[in-house]
């Protein structure tokens, strides 16, 4: 009997030792990024945490993309992290990928990614696409098209209104429409006196042109709000 007990005890010990070699049930498995951490991230304490969570949380990878794009200015790294984020179905990354390509002066790729973003209803891309057509590609008709959509969708609306105003003034020489948009900015917090002074002194517009611009602003389509306080 004593011999049997010893044999059972030995078997139990063997089972315990063998079991210890298996991964415990329920143990947390942390998947590290296959990309080694960039030493430059150590200068940004929050970035280390983003890196450590980048495989599990798309927002963390997205934040790394923003950091590389706007702070470190390493556009290739920014693309790596934004594309990694997009692969995890974080659609806001589409707009940022377009912006990185724009900064790289690869405007064809920038257009492609901005349009992808628009197809996914990322409204910020309407303004960015308009700005690209306006300032880089000098395609003013497409710039107007997308500025107008940005205004209707209220995407960076004040910048969209200001930029389309400048486009009409500088590039298309249509000062009635240009002043209409500039006057509309009064509805968004610009003071009437400073706006009228700007139109007269900087753009050298006549009272008649400014009046026509004000009247056009009251009726032209696509404006979410209209300034009705008179000039």
Secondary structure, DSSP 8 states (H G I E B T S, - for coil): -HHHHHHHHHHHHHHHHHHHTS--TT-------SS---GGGGGSHHHHHHHHTTTT-HHHHHHHHHHIIIII--HHHHHHHHHHHHHTT-TTHHHHHHHHHHHTT-HHHHHHHHHHHHHTT-THHHHHHHHHHHHTS--HHHHHHHHHHHHHHTSSHHHHHHHHHHIIIIIS--HHHHHHHHHHGGGGT--HHHHHHHHHHTS---HHHHHHHHHHHHH-TT-SS---S--
